[in-house]
C-alpha cells in the first residue's frame, strides 16, 4: 500500500479512535524482526518506547533502501509501518526529499499523538534520513 492510499484510508475514518485502531492494525503487518538484531546499534534513540530499525539494500533493487523494524508498543509499531510506506523501496535521495512532517500532518497524527510519541516518530525519521545520507556516500 502506498502512502497516498494510506492517506485516503485515513480520510474515510471519521474519528480519532478509528484512526488509532487502524494505526495499530498497520503495525501487525510488519515483517518479523529477529531477536538477534535487537541491540544498542539498531535501537532508535529518542523514543520513549523501545524501537529497533535496520535499513537494507535489496539485491534486486540495489539503488533503493528497504527497512525492517519493531517496537514494544503497539501504536509505535503502527507508526513504523507508516514510515515504511513512506520511505521503503525509495532511493536515498527520494528519502531525503520526502516530507515526513507533511504526511504526519495529513494523517492527523500531529494533533492526536502525545508529544513523546511525536518526538519518537521524528527520531525514527531522522534515523532513516541518516541511513539514506550514508547510502549516498557509499
HELIX and SHEET records of a PDB file:
HELIX    1   1 UNK A    3  UNK A   12  1                                  10    
HELIX    2   2 UNK A   16  UNK A   27  1                                  12    
HELIX    3   3 UNK A   35  UNK A   37  5                                   3    
HELIX    4   4 UNK A   59  UNK A   61  5                                   3    
HELIX    5   5 UNK A   74  UNK A   87  1                                  14    
HELIX    6   6 UNK A   92  UNK A   97  1                                   6    
HELIX    7   7 UNK A  100  UNK A  106  1                                   7    
HELIX    8   8 UNK A  109  UNK A  112  1                                   4    
HELIX    9   9 UNK A  115  UNK A  137  1                                  23    
SHEET    1   A 3 UNK A  51  UNK A  56  0                                        
SHEET    2   A 3 UNK A  64  UNK A  71 -1                                        
SHEET    3   A 3 UNK A  90  UNK A  91 -1                                        
END                                                                             
